[in-house]
Amino acid sequence: MRHWIRTLKGERAAALPITLIITVIVLTVVYTIISLASQDAVLATRDSDASAAFYAAESGVETAETWLEAQDAFPTIVTHPFGDGPISVGSGEYVVTIAPDTVNSTTTRPAYTVRSVGVCGGRTRIIEIDCAPQSFADFLYFTTIEHEPSGGNPCWFISSDVIDGPLHTNDQLAIFGNPTFGGDVTSGWGGPDDNNQTHVPSFLYYNGDALNHIESAEAANAPHDNPTFMDGYELGGSMIDIPDILKTLQSLAEAGGVYLVTLGGGYDIVMSRADPETGEPMYGYVSYSKTGQDDWTDVDLTDINGMIYVNGSANVSGVLDGRLTIAANANLYIVDDITYRDSDESGPFPDGTDILGLVSGSDVIIENNTPNQDNLTIHAAIMALNQSFRVDGFNVGDPRGTLTLHGGIIQEFRGPVGTGYLLGDDVITLTGYYKDYHYDDRLYYMPPPGFFQTGNYKRIAWREMPA
């Protein structure tokens, strides 16, 4: 019996250290799990704070852009638009600074750096953007409605079309075949400003059949429609309204330009017309006469502010040597080539200073006349505020060659310039013109006199800075 008791006591003595070891191990594992969970919670909190700080910084940038768009004049000094103190948003806060670019005093297109510092908890995120006011001169192609004024079928971008510059429409873009878009492409169809709730951000694809078009947000509709977007696209974006700025342009003309009033009829306006004595072009001059009267007034462009306004219609042609905007509250007719002195067959020189704006309160019309029957070249930013840029008699007669444009076209409705059909990827022109349109990059920094802003700001660059 005693031997058994001694053995049992010995077993108990041996089991005690094992129990202690197991307990320590269990406690260690539990502590480790709790510690890891605590670290995960801290990391989750830090990640949450970082996300909230980023959201606050982005909110600050967007609010600053809205503030800039609401200003009547461009800021000229470093500005804290919402004060020096932080602005709360969500669980974070931000402080914004807007700094003008140092070159603003030497350019008609000011630029700004918006710096937004977002903070939440112990986390800080800093976002900067560079932005500038958007102008209608920024677009090679702009429409409110992608139809003719009479309605009907949409105007299609087809395989031969090369849109060599930025494009915006408030409407739905219609694509037939394989057109090429060389710049930014944006559409307001189905976006936040579209009041038609049935519109969904999308393209309208021809789909190889006149009766079975399809809507899609995809970049292609193989095998029938394969457009190329060289600089991307944005569907469902903001709409841009074309404001009625004729009164503003008239005021500019009255304040230091040329203001012409017609009592019926219109005016002929010729840039660098031939000197009546020498026959040489009068570069640097613009001349006007009531249509049909041959009674010319020659104006040195350096003596005016660059604005001519016609209360009526105007016929325009010639070679521009300078900066000028011609506006008319009625139709504006292009009756012959309009080119820059600083240009050649390839277009305006990159370092040239000639720039032209043509603005009509109605249509800008290419006249169906003798000079325009064999190709036509236009160097200008064109605006048809209430109607279209179009060709008179676009669907009659023989083909008139190529319509070459270096500049931009801004119009309420898309206007026709010719008719034809596709043969593979080639266009066979039946009437009117074959299109050859190019954006004049100088328009971004050097818009024509009086050419107005869209009211929006465009982001040039976005970056996150180290905190």
C-alpha positions in Angstrom: 0.0 0.0 0.0 2.7 2.4 0.9 4.5 1.6 -2.3 1.3 2.5 -4.3 0.9 5.8 -2.5 4.5 6.7 -3.2 4.1 5.9 -6.9 0.9 8.0 -7.2 2.6 10.9 -5.5 5.4 10.6 -7.9 3.1 10.6 -10.9 1.3 13.7 -9.6 4.7 15.4 -9.2 5.6 14.6 -12.8 2.2 15.8 -14.2 2.4 19.3 -12.6 5.2 20.7 -14.8 3.4 19.4 -17.9 0.2 21.2 -16.9 2.1 24.4 -16.3 3.8 24.1 -19.7 0.5 23.6 -21.5 -1.1 26.5 -19.6 1.8 28.8 -20.6 1.5 27.7 -24.3 -2.3 28.3 -24.3 -1.9 31.7 -22.7 0.9 32.6 -25.2 -1.3 31.6 -28.1 -4.3 33.6 -26.7 -2.0 36.6 -26.1 -0.7 36.3 -29.6 -4.1 36.1 -31.1 -5.3 39.1 -29.0 -2.2 41.0 -29.9 -2.6 40.3 -33.7 -6.2 41.2 -33.5 -5.3 44.5 -31.8 -2.7 45.2 -34.4 -5.2 44.4 -37.1 -7.6 46.8 -35.5 -5.0 49.5 -35.4 -4.0 48.9 -39.0 -7.7 48.9 -40.0 -8.1 52.1 -38.2 -5.1 53.6 -39.8 -6.3 52.4 -43.2 -9.7 53.8 -42.5 -8.2 57.1 -41.4 -6.0 57.2 -44.5 -9.0 56.6 -46.8 -11.0 59.3 -45.0 -8.1 61.7 -45.3 -7.9 61.0 -49.0 -11.6 61.5 -49.4 -11.3 64.8 -47.6 -8.5 65.9 -49.8 -10.4 65.0 -53.0 -13.5 66.8 -51.7 -11.4 69.9 -51.1 -10.1 69.8 -54.7 -13.6 69.4 -56.1 -15.0 72.2 -53.9 -12.2 74.5 -55.0 -12.9 73.8 -58.7 -16.5 74.8 -58.0 -15.4 77.9 -56.3 -13.2 78.9 -59.2 -16.0 78.4 -61.6 -18.2 80.7 -59.6 -15.8 83.7 -59.7 -16.5 86.7 -61.9 -12.8 87.4 -62.3 -9.7 85.2 -62.3 -7.8 85.2 -59.0 -4.4 86.9 -59.2 -3.0 86.0 -55.8 -2.6 83.0 -53.6 -6.0 82.3 -52.1 -7.5 80.3 -49.2 -11.1 80.2 -50.6 -12.6 78.7 -47.5 -10.4 80.4 -44.9 -7.3 79.3 -43.1 -9.1 76.8 -40.8 -10.1 73.2 -41.7 -13.4 72.3 -43.3 -15.1 69.2 -42.0 -16.3 66.5 -44.5 -17.2 63.0 -43.4 -14.9 61.9 -40.6 -12.0 64.1 -41.9 -11.3 67.7 -42.8 -9.4 69.6 -45.4 -7.6 72.9 -46.0 -7.3 74.3 -49.6 -4.9 76.7 -51.2 -5.2 78.0 -54.8 -2.1 79.4 -56.3 -2.0 81.2 -59.7 0.7 80.1 -62.2 3.6 82.5 -62.5 3.0 82.9 -66.2 -0.6 84.1 -65.8 0.3 87.7 -66.4 1.6 86.9 -69.8 -1.2 84.7 -71.1 -4.9 84.9 -71.9 -5.4 81.4 -70.4 -4.6 81.5 -66.6 -3.6 78.3 -64.8 -3.9 77.4 -61.2 -2.5 74.8 -58.7 -5.0 73.7 -56.2 -3.5 72.1 -53.1 -5.8 70.2 -50.7 -4.5 68.8 -47.4 -6.9 66.1 -46.0 -6.6 64.9 -42.4 -8.3 62.2 -40.4 -7.0 60.8 -37.1 -3.3 60.8 -37.4 -3.3 60.4 -41.2 -2.6 63.1 -43.8 -3.1 62.9 -47.6 -2.2 65.8 -49.9 -3.6 66.1 -53.4 -2.6 68.7 -56.0 -4.2 69.5 -59.4 -3.2 71.9 -62.1 -6.3 73.4 -63.8 -7.3 76.1 -66.2 -10.6 77.6 -67.4 -12.0 75.7 -70.3 -12.8 77.6 -73.5 -14.8 76.7 -76.5 -11.6 77.2 -78.4 -10.4 74.0 -76.7 -12.5 71.9 -79.1 -11.9 70.8 -82.6 -15.5 69.6 -82.6 -18.4 70.5 -80.3 -22.1 70.0 -80.7 -25.2 70.2 -78.5 -27.2 67.9 -80.7 -25.9 65.3 -83.1 -28.7 65.8 -85.6 -29.5 68.4 -88.2 -31.9 71.1 -87.1 -34.7 69.3 -88.9 -34.2 66.2 -86.8 -34.3 62.7 -88.3 -31.5 60.2 -88.2 -28.3 61.1 -86.3 -25.2 62.2 -88.1 -22.7 59.3 -88.1 -19.0 59.3 -87.6 -17.9 57.0 -90.4 -14.8 55.0 -91.3 -13.0 57.7 -93.1 -13.5 60.4 -90.4 -10.3 61.4 -88.5 -11.2 63.8 -85.6 -7.8 65.2 -85.1 -8.4 66.9 -81.8 -10.7 67.2 -78.7 -14.4 66.4 -79.2 -17.4 67.0 -77.0 -21.1 66.5 -77.5 -24.0 66.8 -75.1 -25.7 64.2 -77.3 -25.0 60.5 -78.0 -22.1 59.8 -80.3 -23.2 57.8 -83.4 -20.5 55.5 -84.9 -20.6 53.7 -88.2 -17.5 51.6 -89.0 -14.0 52.6 -88.0 -13.6 56.3 -87.4 -10.5 57.6 -85.6 -10.7 60.0 -82.6 -7.3 61.6 -82.0 -8.2 63.7 -78.9 -10.3 63.6 -75.8 -13.8 62.4 -76.5 -16.6 63.3 -74.0 -20.4 62.9 -74.1 -23.0 64.3 -71.8 -25.7 61.8 -72.9 -27.0 60.0 -69.8 -24.9 62.2 -67.5 -25.8 64.2 -64.4 -27.1 67.1 -66.5 -29.2 65.0 -68.8 -32.9 65.4 -67.9 -34.0 62.4 -69.8 -33.9 59.5 -67.3 -34.1 56.9 -70.1 -30.7 57.9 -71.5 -27.9 55.6 -70.5 -24.2 56.6 -71.1 -23.4 54.9 -74.3 -22.5 55.1 -78.0 -25.0 54.4 -80.8 -23.4 51.8 -83.1 -24.7 51.3 -86.6 -24.2 47.6 -86.2 -24.0 46.8 -89.9 -27.7 47.3 -90.4 -29.8 50.4 -91.0 -32.6 48.9 -88.8 -30.8 47.3 -85.9 -28.5 49.9 -84.3 -27.4 49.1 -80.8 -26.4 51.2 -77.8 -23.2 50.2 -75.9 -20.6 51.8 -73.6 -18.0 49.5 -75.0 -15.1 50.9 -77.0 -16.0 48.7 -80.0 -18.8 46.7 -81.6 -17.0 44.0 -83.5 -17.1 43.0 -86.2 -19.1 45.9 -87.6 -17.9 49.0 -85.7 -14.3 49.4 -84.5 -13.5 53.0 -83.7 -10.1 54.1 -82.5 -9.9 56.3 -79.4 -6.3 57.5 -79.2 -6.8 59.6 -76.1 -9.7 57.7 -74.4 -13.3 58.7 -73.9 -15.7 59.6 -71.1 -19.4 58.8 -71.4 -22.1 60.3 -69.1 -20.1 63.4 -68.3 -21.2 67.0 -67.7 -23.1 68.9 -70.4 -21.7 72.2 -71.6 -24.2 74.9 -72.6 -23.5 77.3 -75.4 -24.3 80.7 -73.9 -25.7 83.6 -75.9 -22.7 85.9 -76.0 -23.6 88.2 -78.9 -24.3 91.1 -76.6 -20.9 90.7 -75.0 -19.2 90.6 -78.4 -21.2 93.7 -79.6 -20.1 95.6 -76.5 -16.5 94.7 -77.2 -16.9 96.0 -80.8 -18.5 99.2 -79.6 -15.8 99.7 -77.0 -12.8 99.6 -79.3 -13.5 97.5 -82.4 -15.8 97.9 -85.4 -19.5 97.9 -85.0 -21.5 97.6 -88.3 -25.2 98.1 -88.7 -27.1 97.0 -91.8 -30.5 98.2 -92.8 -31.2 95.1 -94.9 -28.5 93.3 -96.8 -25.1 92.6 -95.2 -21.4 93.4 -95.3 -18.5 92.0 -97.2 -15.4 91.6 -95.0 -12.1 90.8 -96.6 -8.8 90.3 -94.8 -5.6 91.6 -96.6 -7.6 92.6 -99.7 -5.6 93.8 -102.7 -4.5 97.4 -102.6 -6.5 99.1 -105.3 -3.3 101.0 -106.6 -0.6 98.3 -106.3 -2.6 95.1 -106.4 -0.5 93.8 -103.4 -2.2 92.3 -100.4 -2.7 94.8 -97.6 -1.4 92.5 -94.8 -2.4 93.5 -91.3 -5.6 95.2 -92.5 -9.3 94.1 -92.6 -11.7 95.8 -95.0 -15.4 96.1 -95.2 -18.1 97.3 -97.6 -21.8 96.9 -97.8 -22.5 94.0 -100.0 -22.7 95.0 -103.7 -21.5 98.6 -103.2 -17.7 98.3 -103.6 -17.2 101.1 -101.1 -14.4 99.8 -98.9 -13.1 101.0 -95.6 -9.7 99.6 -94.7 -8.9 99.1 -91.0 -5.4 98.6 -89.5 -5.8 95.7 -87.1 -3.4 97.3 -84.6 -5.9 100.2 -84.3 -8.7 98.1 -82.9 -9.2 95.6 -80.1 -9.6 92.7 -82.6 -13.4 92.6 -82.6 -15.8 93.3 -85.6 -19.5 92.9 -85.0 -22.1 93.0 -87.7 -25.8 93.7 -86.9 -26.9 91.6 -89.8 -25.2 89.1 -92.1 -21.6 89.0 -93.3 -19.6 87.5 -96.2 -16.0 86.6 -95.1 -12.8 85.7 -97.0 -9.1 86.5 -97.2 -5.7 86.1 -95.5 -5.5 87.2 -91.9 -2.3 88.8 -90.6 -3.1 89.4 -86.9 -5.7 88.5 -84.3 -9.4 89.0 -85.1 -12.9 87.8 -84.3 -15.8 88.5 -86.7 -19.3 88.1 -85.3 -22.7 88.6 -86.8 -26.1 88.2 -85.3 -27.4 86.7 -88.5 -25.8 84.2 -90.9 -22.1 84.4 -91.6 -21.1 83.2 -95.1 -17.7 81.9 -96.1 -17.3 82.9 -99.7 -13.7 81.9 -100.4 -10.6 80.5 -98.7 -9.8 81.9 -95.2 -6.2 81.4 -94.2 -3.4 82.8 -92.1 -0.4 84.7 -93.4 1.7 82.6 -91.1 0.8 79.2 -92.7 1.5 76.9 -95.6 -0.2 74.0 -97.2 0.3 72.0 -94.1 -1.6 74.5 -92.0 -0.8 77.3 -89.5 2.8 77.6 -88.3 3.2 76.4 -84.7 4.9 79.7 -83.7 2.5 81.9 -85.8 0.5 84.6 -84.1 -2.5 84.9 -86.5 -5.7 83.7 -85.0 -9.4 84.1 -86.1 -12.8 83.5 -84.6 -16.0 83.4 -86.6 -19.2 83.7 -84.6 -22.7 83.6 -85.9 -26.0 84.0 -84.0 -27.5 81.7 -86.6 -25.6 79.6 -89.2 -22.0 79.7 -90.5 -22.5 78.7 -94.1 -20.0 77.8 -96.9 -21.4 79.5 -99.9 -22.2 77.5 -103.0 -20.3 79.8 -105.4 -17.6 79.6 -108.0 -14.5 80.0 -105.7 -15.7 77.2 -103.5 -16.2 74.6 -106.2 -12.6 73.2 -106.1 -11.5 72.6 -102.5 -11.7 75.0 -99.7 -9.4 75.9 -96.8 -10.4 77.5 -93.5 -8.2 78.6 -90.7 -10.5 79.6 -87.8 -12.4 78.7 -84.7 -16.0 78.7 -85.8 -19.1 79.1 -83.7 -22.7 78.8 -84.8 -24.5 79.7 -81.6 -28.0 78.6 -82.5 -27.8 76.6 -85.6 -25.0 74.9 -87.6 -21.8 75.0 -89.6 -22.9 73.7 -92.9 -22.5 73.7 -96.7 -25.0 75.5 -98.9 -26.4 72.9 -101.3 -24.4 70.1 -99.7 -26.6 67.5 -101.5 -26.6 68.9 -105.0 -24.2 69.2 -107.9 -20.8 67.6 -108.3 -18.2 66.9 -105.6 -16.3 70.1 -104.6 -13.1 68.5 -103.4 -11.7 68.6 -99.9 -12.9 70.9 -97.1 -9.7 71.5 -95.0 -10.1 73.1 -91.6 -7.5 74.0 -89.1 -9.2 75.3 -86.0 -12.4 74.2 -84.4 -16.2 73.9 -85.0 -18.7 74.7 -82.2 -22.3 74.4 -83.2 -25.8 73.8 -81.7 -26.8 71.2 -84.3 -24.5 69.2 -86.5 -24.5 70.5 -90.0 -23.9 68.5 -93.2 -21.1 69.3 -95.6 -21.7 66.6 -98.3 -23.0 63.2 -99.2 -21.4 59.9 -100.2 -21.1 56.3 -99.4 -18.5 53.9 -98.0 -16.6 51.5 -100.2 -14.7 49.4 -97.7 -12.9 52.0 -95.6 -13.0 54.6 -98.4 -15.6 57.3 -98.8 -16.9 58.1 -102.2 -18.1 61.7 -102.2 -21.2 62.3 -104.3 -21.9 65.9 -103.5 -20.3 68.6 -101.3 -17.0 68.1 -99.7 -14.7 65.4 -98.2 -13.7 66.4 -94.7 -10.1 67.0 -93.5 -10.3 68.6 -90.0 -7.4 69.4 -87.7 -7.3 71.1 -84.3 -5.1 74.2 -84.1 -3.2 73.6 -80.8 -2.4 77.3 -80.5 -6.1 77.9 -79.7 -5.6 76.5 -76.3 -3.2 79.2 -75.2 -4.2 81.9 -77.8 -8.0 81.9 -78.3 -9.4 84.6 -80.6 -10.4 88.0 -79.1 -13.6 87.7 -77.1 -13.8 83.9 -77.4 -15.4 82.9 -74.2 -15.1 80.3 -71.5 -17.4 77.4 -71.0 -17.7 78.2 -67.3 -15.9 74.9 -66.4 -12.3 74.3 -65.4 -10.3 71.6 -67.0 -7.8 69.5 -65.0 -4.4 69.5 -66.6 -2.6 67.3 -64.1 -3.4 65.3 -60.9 -0.9 64.1 -58.3 -0.7 63.0 -54.7 2.1 64.6 -52.8 4.1 63.1 -49.9 2.6 64.1 -46.5 
